[in-house]
Amino acid sequence: MLDGFKKFIMRGNAVDLAVGVVIGAAFGTVVTSLVQDIITPIIAAIFKQPDFSGWVVTVNGSALTYGNFLNAVFSFVIVAVAIYFIVVIPMNKVMSRMKKQEDPTTKSCDECLSEIPIAAKRCAQCTTPLNL
């Protein structure tokens, strides 16, 4: 029974998932710190309001702390923007540079400009002989 568990744990997918979760948690801490320690103070300096947690409405003795909700929404938006500009855009650029150019599978007919297979000797649309 332990051998089966050992094989399961040592499979590539389980190890990759564990590494991904650990790195994701560490990255989440970095992004949270970026938002709380750098971006939020800049916003507070501009708008002269460090946070909205003090915004409360009382209805029939119940406190509705909509300021906390606004803090959570702003934090989410800031984190999403930070991840997009710090991770997604650079990663897309790196991946596009690393992407291997695929060989073309079609070519264009000089006469009718239709797309035809590379190996074709005659255009299927206009029957023009193709230069080899």
N, C-alpha and C positions, 0 to 999 in steps of 0.2 A: 504494500500500500504506500509506503514512504517513497519507493522508487518511482511510482507513478506521479506522486506529488512533485518530486525532484525534477522529473522530466518536464512536467507542466511549467514549473517555475523557471527552468533554464531555457525554455523555448524563447526564440527571438522576440515574439510578439509581447509576451509578458514582461520581459526585461525592458524592451523599448517603451512600453506603456508606463512602467514604473519610472524610468528615467524622464519621460515626458512630463509626468505628474510632478516630480520633484523640481524639474527645471521651471515648469509653469508656476508652481507655488513661489519659487524664489524670484522669478520675473514679476509675479504679481506684487510681491513686497517692494521691489524696486519701483514699479509704476506707481504704487500707492504712495511711496515716499516722494516721488517726483511731484505728484499731485498735491499732497499735503504740505510738503516743505518748500516747494518752489513756486508752483503755479498758483495755488490758492493764496499765498501771501501777496503775489503780484496783483491778483484780482482784488484782494482786500485793499491794497494800496491805491488802486485805480478807483474803486467804487466806495471806499471808506466803510465797508461792511465786511468784517472777517468771516462771518457765517450767519446763517439765518435761523439758527436753533432757538433764538429768543422769540420768534414770531409764533404766537399761540392765539387761538380763538377759543373761548369758553362757551359751550352750548349746554344749557341745563346741568351745569356742574361738571361736565366732561371737557377736558382740555384736548383740543385738536391741534397737535403740533405740526402744522403744515410747513413750518420752517425746516424741520428735520427732513421732511420729504423733498423740499427744494434742494437742501444740501446733498441728498442722495442722488437726485437727478443731475445736478451740476457736476458732482463727482463722476458719475457714470459718463456723461458727455465728455468731460475733460480726459478721463482715462481712455475712452474710445478714440478721441482725436490723437492723443499721445501715442497710442499703440499703432494707429494708422500711419502717422507720419514717421515714427521712430522704427517700426518693425515692418509693416506691410509694404510701404513704398520701396525702402531699400532692398527688401527680400525679393520683390518682383523684379527690380533692376538686376540683381545678382542672378536670378533664375533665367531671365531673358538672355543674359550674356552667356550663360552656361548651356542654353538650349542648343542642341545640335541641329544644324540645318538638314532638313530631309531632302532627299533627291526628288525632283519633280516627277509626277506620274503622267502629266499631260503636257501638251504643247499647243500652240495656237496656229491655226491655218492662216497662211498669208493672204489667201483670197477672200474667204468668208469670215475670218476671225473667230471661228468656233473652236471650242476646246476638244482636242482629240488625244487618244492615248499616245504615249511616246513611241511605241513600237509600230504604229500605223504607217503604211506606205502611201496611203491614199486617204483623202478627207472623206468622212462618212456623209457630210452634208452636201458638199459641192463636187465631190469625186476628183478634185484636183490632185495630181501626183505630187507627193511631198519630197523635198530635198532631203537626202539622207546624210 
